[in-house]
Amino acid sequence: MSILLIRLETSINFFFFSKNNFLLLLLRFPEPKLPVSKLFGYMWSKCIPTAVVGYTITLSVAKTYGKKHGYKIDANQEMIAMGATNIFAGFFQCIPAASSLPRSALQETAGGKTQVCS
């Protein structure tokens, strides 16, 4: 849903504020493209530890807050979701997705209940 709202806002800004190129540049999504294949050999040994650490941190944060708030965490579902997210994000040159314990703790302490508060 949020991606549709961002696209709608981008379209509105394009039609009404197209003379302001700086604003348009900030709101435009990058075009998807394949990762540079010649970097795979160099990056492979760095990607595996990054994925393992990111998954471990995300799963531990999810289990911590799951136990605290009474919901069950499925480790397999978390792995599939993170893998799909990071594969999709790779086509847009995004950084790897993972959770952050300090950020999650701050949001929970502040009373945040949904992802909208992030």
Residue pairs with C-beta under 8 A, 6 or more apart in sequence:
7 29
9 27
10 27
10 28
10 29
13 23
13 24
13 27
14 24
14 27
17 23
17 24
18 24
29 92
30 92
30 93
32 91
32 92
33 91
33 93
34 91
35 90
35 91
50 96
51 86
51 96
53 98
54 82
54 96
54 97
54 98
55 78
55 79
55 82
55 98
57 98
57 99
57 100
57 101
58 78
58 82
58 98
58 99
59 73
59 75
59 78
60 101
61 99
61 100
61 101
61 104
62 73
62 78
62 99
63 73
64 101
65 104
65 108
66 72
66 73
82 97
82 98
85 97
86 96
86 97
89 95
89 96
89 97
103 118
107 117
107 118
110 117
112 118
